[in-house]
Amino acid sequence: MPPKTENADLSNAEFLNTRLSSATFNDVNLSAARFVNVNLSSSHLEDVNLTGTVISNANCSHMSISDACYEGMRINGILVTDLLNLHRSQSSS
């Protein structure tokens, strides 16, 4: 049986060289967490709050974002809503 952690407070915990592949996180608070050298390939994030999150030096190839709020979101300094509006205007022409 795989290990299970439930109703735990692991605030300020540190995970080094830890394998969590195929783990399930449900009703988890990771606010202000720091992720360095993390492999999230093929992960599925659903119903997440990424407000104020910064992603840098990331490989976003083949990444998909759907049904999301893009208000204030920027990619390389460009508002995503501006990019979407430009795309829509060029697609309808």
Secondary structure as a PSIPRED ss2 file (coil, helix, strand):
# PSIPRED VFORMAT (PSIPRED V4.0)

   1 M C   1.000  0.000  0.000
   2 P C   1.000  0.000  0.000
   3 P C   1.000  0.000  0.000
   4 K C   1.000  0.000  0.000
   5 T C   1.000  0.000  0.000
   6 E C   1.000  0.000  0.000
   7 N C   1.000  0.000  0.000
   8 A C   1.000  0.000  0.000
   9 D C   1.000  0.000  0.000
  10 L C   1.000  0.000  0.000
  11 S C   1.000  0.000  0.000
  12 N C   1.000  0.000  0.000
  13 A C   1.000  0.000  0.000
  14 E C   1.000  0.000  0.000
  15 F C   1.000  0.000  0.000
  16 L C   1.000  0.000  0.000
  17 N C   1.000  0.000  0.000
  18 T C   1.000  0.000  0.000
  19 R C   1.000  0.000  0.000
  20 L C   1.000  0.000  0.000
  21 S C   1.000  0.000  0.000
  22 S C   1.000  0.000  0.000
  23 A C   1.000  0.000  0.000
  24 T C   1.000  0.000  0.000
  25 F C   1.000  0.000  0.000
  26 N C   1.000  0.000  0.000
  27 D C   1.000  0.000  0.000
  28 V C   1.000  0.000  0.000
  29 N C   1.000  0.000  0.000
  30 L C   1.000  0.000  0.000
  31 S C   1.000  0.000  0.000
  32 A C   1.000  0.000  0.000
  33 A C   1.000  0.000  0.000
  34 R C   1.000  0.000  0.000
  35 F C   1.000  0.000  0.000
  36 V C   1.000  0.000  0.000
  37 N C   1.000  0.000  0.000
  38 V C   1.000  0.000  0.000
  39 N C   1.000  0.000  0.000
  40 L C   1.000  0.000  0.000
  41 S C   1.000  0.000  0.000
  42 S C   1.000  0.000  0.000
  43 S C   1.000  0.000  0.000
  44 H C   1.000  0.000  0.000
  45 L C   1.000  0.000  0.000
  46 E C   1.000  0.000  0.000
  47 D C   1.000  0.000  0.000
  48 V C   1.000  0.000  0.000
  49 N C   1.000  0.000  0.000
  50 L C   1.000  0.000  0.000
  51 T C   1.000  0.000  0.000
  52 G C   1.000  0.000  0.000
  53 T C   1.000  0.000  0.000
  54 V C   1.000  0.000  0.000
  55 I C   1.000  0.000  0.000
  56 S C   1.000  0.000  0.000
  57 N C   1.000  0.000  0.000
  58 A C   1.000  0.000  0.000
  59 N C   1.000  0.000  0.000
  60 C C   1.000  0.000  0.000
  61 S C   1.000  0.000  0.000
  62 H C   1.000  0.000  0.000
  63 M C   1.000  0.000  0.000
  64 S C   1.000  0.000  0.000
  65 I C   1.000  0.000  0.000
  66 S C   1.000  0.000  0.000
  67 D C   1.000  0.000  0.000
  68 A C   1.000  0.000  0.000
  69 C C   1.000  0.000  0.000
  70 Y C   1.000  0.000  0.000
  71 E C   1.000  0.000  0.000
  72 G C   1.000  0.000  0.000
  73 M C   1.000  0.000  0.000
  74 R E   0.000  0.000  1.000
  75 I E   0.000  0.000  1.000
  76 N C   1.000  0.000  0.000
  77 G C   1.000  0.000  0.000
  78 I E   0.000  0.000  1.000
  79 L E   0.000  0.000  1.000
  80 V H   0.000  1.000  0.000
  81 T H   0.000  1.000  0.000
  82 D H   0.000  1.000  0.000
  83 L H   0.000  1.000  0.000
  84 L H   0.000  1.000  0.000
  85 N H   0.000  1.000  0.000
  86 L H   0.000  1.000  0.000
  87 H H   0.000  1.000  0.000
  88 R H   0.000  1.000  0.000
  89 S H   0.000  1.000  0.000
  90 Q H   0.000  1.000  0.000
  91 S H   0.000  1.000  0.000
  92 S C   1.000  0.000  0.000
  93 S C   1.000  0.000  0.000
